């Protein structure tokens, strides 16, 4: 099956099969959050991005092989509602941006700084701190050696714009700057974007609209 990235709450996962990594996307909870299970094809080790809601759905997705790490992209409550159930059930280590960790009620084992590497099996993800939606939001970049990069952006980048900055001009300017300099300026158009809600996109699809976003202020 060709990966589309289109999922709905209560529906099946959509699986993006790469040479070294399998990415399973599910939608959970009343705010239609996306959660992503990453599986190293060489070792079978797994990592979950955002235990957002519906712990039963996430634990079923994880399956008997367990999960070694859960990364929370940012402190907003809709992204960690299932964390307190998933972590004890799996024994996973918790990761979150160092500047958002205090806002997450489950203790963060590994505070993540900009540029840090997070591993799942033989696969490496690079964390990028994007300031504006929250102080410590992180995106995770997988630079696929067999293809193009894949970027998990939480609520910092969506089809059609950056994340909500609550009509704060400084926060918007900060978020747009970080998204431009840490993602658009260094990654190719083919880079696949997996956001915290809704459908996927690519940097190439969004790049022509950066000026429009700057002009409108959101």
Secondary structure, 3 states (H helix, E strand, C coil): CCCCCCCCCCCCCEEEECCCEEEEEEEECCCCEEEEEEEECCCCCEEEECCCCCHHHHHHHHHHHCCCEEEECCCCHHHCCCHHHHHHHHCCEEEEECCCHHHCCCCCCEEECCCCEEEECCEEEEEEECCCCCCCCEEEEEECCCCCEEEEEECCEECCEECCCCCCHHHHHHHHHHHHHHHHCCCCCCCEEEECECCCEEHHHHHCCHHHHHHHCC
